[in-house]
Amino acid sequence: MPNFAREQKSDAGYLDIAANTHGAEKGALVHRALRRISRARPRVVEVGPGGGAAVTYLAAQLNDDGNTASDLALDVHLTLIEAPGVVSQSLARAVETFNGVGKCELRHGFAQDIGTLLAEPVDVVSASALMHEVYSYGGGYAGLHAMMRTLPTVLTPGGFFAYRDVYAVEGPSLHERVIQSYNSRAWLTFLRLFTPQYLAEGVHPYHRADDEVVARQNSRIVPVAELDRATCAVITAPVGLFREIQRHYLTFRDHVWRSGTLGLTPVLDGDLAADWIDFRAGHKRVHYRLGDEVPWVSAGQRRMLAAMSESYADHHTIDSDIFDSVTDVVLLAFLDAAESGDATCRQVWEAWLLREGRETYAYMTADQLLTAFVVHSAESETDTVLMPVHVGDITRMTGTTTTGS
């Protein structure tokens, strides 16, 4: 798979922490599917186990089933399929935990090759956010559709594909042109650094003449790579491309936050990461720790952040809206340093760019996703068609859609 950053995908700060979330959601789908399997020793495959959060969750559920004399057999054979070269220490611990209630083995290969990775059909195939990885590294929509045709061939009759992903609301075509303005210096710098490289190297559908990105400053058209950070930019582009730019900015911001190179580290995982003031409005308290001083963040900026915060146990807490405004200043300092060639900042930027900078989300509504599975699985060389059977097979969690079929 070209451009698949194995080393960066295996980084413990990413795979064992940042990407090791939503395990309960994915594991719950598998557990629910197992309750509808009549086979005595069910076989389960999880594609892309990451740090093993779903493996650990499923092990706990199976253990509870055994302690409560459930009719669900504990003798579950779980096969994990991870991309070649991607290694996780927390996944190794999860495998060990699962082997206490069933049997678990790890194999390496790519999702679109699942048909050749399994020696016999299985009862449940589980995955989370798999479509984006396959789209970005496995042939775009053609790769997605090929995988949809392959999945029924590896399932036993009556088997399940349990899939979890982010929820995409009904919206306009990805290619519908919209106008957005940017006046934040951090955003303008990110646009200048990221957008040209993404368009040149990423796997994306924005190749049509009508997909051209047109940026204007002071009413004059300027190349995105030459945006003046001191001038508001009015940009016309496909709405899907704006989604990608904004999504990548957030993943970049979180990556830099986790790296510690800003001299502060927000708590992005666990209970403190969800200290909501108003969940619907996206308003919460941010918990963070001040670290060592760094040359691209001034003492005055550190004092300003501390002055707007409150002490909380061994760290600080601050309103998220204030934190975003304050850290935009610090992110700008980081981007300045990265753009001017500072070795530390440049290394952090390049690591993020290699790991996520070329990836594209395959945006589909729930209806479009389910229809694609029905149509393409019906074209497989089996009698199995992937589609929801019961009303509860489609569940919307907080901010996500989980689908079992």
PEZI-V355457 format. One record per residue. N is the residue number from 0. SS is DSSP state (h for helix, s for strand, l for the rest). PSI is psi in radians with two decimals (* if undefined). BURIAL is 1 if it has 24 or more other ideal C-beta (glycine too) atoms within 12 Angstrom, else 0. Layout:
BEGIN
N;SS;PSI;BURIAL, N;SS;PSI;BURIAL
END
This chain:
BEGIN
0;l;1.99;1, 1;l;2.53;0, 2;l;0.19;1, 3;l;1.99;1, 4;l;1.52;1, 5;h;-0.82;0, 6;h;-0.80;0, 7;h;-0.59;1, 8;h;-0.34;1, 9;h;-0.12;1, 10;l;2.27;1, 11;h;-0.62;0, 12;h;-0.39;1, 13;h;-1.03;1, 14;h;-0.72;1, 15;h;-0.28;1, 16;h;-1.18;1, 17;h;-0.67;1, 18;l;0.15;1, 19;l;0.95;1, 20;l;3.02;1, 21;l;0.40;1, 22;h;-0.62;1, 23;h;-0.66;1, 24;h;-0.83;1, 25;h;-0.74;1, 26;h;-0.62;1, 27;h;-0.63;1, 28;h;-0.73;1, 29;h;-0.77;1, 30;h;-0.72;1, 31;h;-0.72;1, 32;h;-0.68;1, 33;h;-0.53;1, 34;l;-0.26;1, 35;l;0.14;1, 36;l;2.25;1, 37;l;-0.18;0, 38;l;2.45;1, 39;l;-0.70;0, 40;l;1.39;0, 41;l;2.56;1, 42;s;2.27;1, 43;s;2.49;1, 44;s;2.27;1, 45;s;2.15;1, 46;s;2.16;1, 47;l;1.09;1, 48;l;-0.23;1, 49;l;-2.21;1, 50;l;0.05;1, 51;l;0.28;1, 52;h;-0.72;1, 53;h;-0.59;1, 54;h;-0.80;1, 55;h;-0.75;1, 56;h;-0.82;1, 57;h;-0.68;1, 58;h;-0.74;1, 59;h;-0.70;1, 60;h;-0.72;1, 61;h;-0.63;1, 62;h;-0.74;0, 63;h;-0.66;0, 64;h;-0.72;0, 65;h;-0.67;0, 66;h;-0.40;0, 67;l;0.25;0, 68;l;0.69;0, 69;l;2.73;0, 70;l;-0.01;0, 71;l;2.10;1, 72;l;2.45;1, 73;l;-0.25;1, 74;l;1.16;0, 75;l;2.29;1, 76;s;1.97;1, 77;s;2.15;1, 78;s;2.24;1, 79;s;2.30;1, 80;s;2.01;1, 81;s;2.66;1, 82;l;2.52;1, 83;l;2.37;0, 84;l;-0.14;0, 85;l;2.13;1, 86;l;2.40;1, 87;l;2.23;1, 88;h;-0.65;0, 89;h;-0.53;1, 90;h;-0.69;1, 91;h;-0.70;1, 92;h;-0.65;0, 93;h;-0.69;1, 94;h;-0.76;1, 95;h;-0.72;0, 96;h;-0.78;1, 97;h;-0.61;1, 98;l;-0.16;1, 99;l;-0.29;0, 100;l;-0.23;1, 101;l;-2.64;1, 102;s;2.30;1, 103;s;2.35;1, 104;s;2.62;1, 105;s;2.25;1, 106;s;2.67;1, 107;s;2.35;0, 108;l;3.08;1, 109;l;2.62;1, 110;h;-0.71;1, 111;h;-0.16;1, 112;h;0.30;1, 113;h;-0.52;1, 114;h;-0.50;1, 115;h;-0.17;0, 116;h;-0.34;1, 117;l;2.31;1, 118;l;-0.42;0, 119;l;2.81;0, 120;l;2.68;1, 121;s;2.93;1, 122;s;-0.56;1, 123;s;2.30;1, 124;s;2.25;1, 125;s;2.52;1, 126;s;2.76;1, 127;s;2.21;1, 128;l;0.57;1, 129;h;-0.56;1, 130;h;-0.64;1, 131;h;-0.67;1, 132;h;-0.79;1, 133;h;-0.74;1, 134;h;-0.80;1, 135;h;-0.56;1, 136;h;-0.09;1, 137;l;0.46;1, 138;l;0.35;0, 139;h;-2.57;0, 140;h;-0.55;1, 141;h;-0.70;0, 142;h;-0.70;1, 143;h;-0.83;1, 144;h;-0.63;1, 145;h;-0.70;1, 146;h;-0.67;1, 147;h;-0.59;1, 148;h;-0.46;1, 149;h;-0.65;1, 150;h;-0.79;1, 151;h;-0.44;1, 152;h;-0.27;1, 153;h;0.04;1, 154;s;2.49;1, 155;s;2.76;1, 156;s;2.23;0, 157;s;0.14;1, 158;s;3.06;1, 159;s;2.49;1, 160;s;1.95;1, 161;s;2.00;1, 162;s;2.36;1, 163;s;2.42;1, 164;s;3.00;1, 165;s;2.70;1, 166;l;2.19;1, 167;l;2.07;1, 168;l;2.83;0, 169;l;2.29;0, 170;l;-3.13;0, 171;l;2.98;0, 172;l;2.55;0, 173;l;-0.45;1, 174;l;-0.01;1, 175;l;2.23;0, 176;s;2.34;1, 177;s;2.91;0, 178;s;2.27;0, 179;s;2.62;1, 180;s;2.56;0, 181;s;2.23;1, 182;l;-0.10;0, 183;l;2.27;1, 184;h;-0.61;1, 185;h;-0.75;1, 186;h;-0.73;1, 187;h;-0.67;1, 188;h;-0.74;1, 189;h;-0.78;1, 190;h;-0.76;1, 191;h;-0.69;1, 192;h;-0.71;1, 193;h;-0.85;1, 194;h;-0.86;1, 195;h;-0.67;0, 196;h;-0.71;1, 197;h;-0.79;1, 198;h;-0.55;1, 199;h;-0.57;0, 200;h;-0.32;0, 201;l;2.80;1, 202;l;1.95;1, 203;l;2.87;1, 204;l;0.22;1, 205;l;1.18;1, 206;l;-0.05;0, 207;l;2.82;0, 208;h;-0.65;0, 209;h;-0.08;0, 210;h;0.07;1, 211;l;2.41;0, 212;l;2.11;1, 213;s;1.99;1, 214;s;2.36;1, 215;s;2.37;1, 216;s;2.26;1, 217;l;0.68;0, 218;l;0.10;0, 219;s;2.44;0, 220;s;2.26;0, 221;s;2.54;1, 222;l;2.49;0, 223;h;-0.63;1, 224;h;-0.19;0, 225;h;0.38;0, 226;l;2.38;1, 227;l;2.08;0, 228;l;-0.30;1, 229;l;0.03;0, 230;l;2.31;0, 231;l;2.36;0, 232;s;2.34;1, 233;s;2.03;1, 234;s;2.31;1, 235;s;2.22;0, 236;s;2.96;1, 237;s;2.48;1, 238;h;-0.60;1, 239;h;-0.63;1, 240;h;-0.70;1, 241;h;-0.67;1, 242;h;-0.76;1, 243;h;-0.76;1, 244;h;-0.81;1, 245;h;-0.67;1, 246;h;-0.74;1, 247;h;-0.61;1, 248;h;-0.72;1, 249;h;-0.73;0, 250;h;-0.62;1, 251;h;-0.79;1, 252;h;-0.81;1, 253;h;-0.66;1, 254;h;-0.79;1, 255;h;-0.71;1, 256;h;-0.84;1, 257;h;-0.50;1, 258;h;-0.38;1, 259;l;0.00;1, 260;l;-0.09;1, 261;l;-0.05;1, 262;l;0.16;1, 263;s;2.60;1, 264;s;1.87;1, 265;s;2.66;1, 266;l;1.93;1, 267;l;0.03;1, 268;l;2.70;1, 269;l;-2.98;0, 270;h;-0.66;0, 271;h;-0.34;0, 272;h;-0.18;0, 273;h;0.79;0, 274;l;1.34;1, 275;s;2.41;0, 276;s;-0.80;0, 277;s;1.74;0, 278;l;-0.77;0, 279;l;-0.59;0, 280;l;-0.07;0, 281;l;0.47;0, 282;s;2.15;0, 283;s;3.08;1, 284;s;2.41;1, 285;s;2.25;1, 286;s;2.33;1, 287;s;2.84;1, 288;s;2.36;1, 289;s;2.37;1, 290;l;-2.69;0, 291;l;2.68;0, 292;l;2.52;0, 293;l;2.60;1, 294;l;-0.42;0, 295;l;0.03;1, 296;l;2.09;1, 297;l;2.79;0, 298;h;-0.61;0, 299;h;-0.67;0, 300;h;-0.68;1, 301;h;-0.73;1, 302;h;-0.66;0, 303;h;-0.76;0, 304;h;-0.80;1, 305;h;-0.65;0, 306;h;-0.49;0, 307;l;0.07;1, 308;l;2.96;1, 309;s;2.58;0, 310;s;2.47;0, 311;s;1.81;0, 312;l;-2.07;0, 313;l;0.29;0, 314;s;-2.89;0, 315;s;2.78;1, 316;s;2.61;1, 317;s;2.63;1, 318;s;2.38;1, 319;h;-0.61;1, 320;h;-0.72;0, 321;h;-0.72;1, 322;h;-0.74;1, 323;h;-0.74;1, 324;h;-0.77;0, 325;h;-0.79;1, 326;h;-0.32;1, 327;h;-0.64;1, 328;h;-0.75;1, 329;h;-0.68;1, 330;h;-0.66;1, 331;h;-0.73;1, 332;h;-0.69;1, 333;h;-0.82;1, 334;h;-0.66;1, 335;h;-0.80;1, 336;h;-0.71;1, 337;h;-0.73;1, 338;h;-0.55;1, 339;l;-0.03;0, 340;l;0.16;0, 341;l;2.25;0, 342;h;-0.77;0, 343;h;-0.87;1, 344;h;-0.67;1, 345;h;-0.67;0, 346;h;-0.74;0, 347;h;-0.77;1, 348;h;-0.83;1, 349;h;-0.65;1, 350;h;-0.74;1, 351;h;-0.75;1, 352;h;-0.71;1, 353;h;-0.70;1, 354;h;-0.72;1, 355;h;-0.21;1, 356;l;-0.32;1, 357;l;-0.03;1, 358;l;2.61;1, 359;l;2.38;1, 360;l;2.37;1, 361;l;1.58;1, 362;l;2.13;1, 363;l;2.52;1, 364;l;2.93;0, 365;h;-0.71;1, 366;h;-0.77;0, 367;h;-0.70;0, 368;h;-0.84;1, 369;h;-0.70;1, 370;h;-0.73;0, 371;h;-0.72;1, 372;h;-0.75;1, 373;h;-0.87;1, 374;h;-0.88;0, 375;h;-0.58;1, 376;h;-0.50;1, 377;h;-0.33;0, 378;l;0.02;0, 379;l;2.94;1, 380;l;0.74;0, 381;l;3.07;0, 382;l;0.09;0, 383;l;2.28;1, 384;l;2.25;1, 385;l;1.98;1, 386;l;2.71;1, 387;l;2.54;1, 388;l;-0.79;0, 389;l;2.79;0, 390;h;-0.70;0, 391;h;0.02;0, 392;h;-0.25;1, 393;s;2.04;1, 394;s;2.26;1, 395;s;2.04;0, 396;s;-3.05;0, 397;l;1.81;0, 398;l;0.03;0, 399;s;2.87;1, 400;s;2.25;1, 401;s;2.35;1, 402;s;2.28;1, 403;s;2.34;1, 404;l;*;1
END
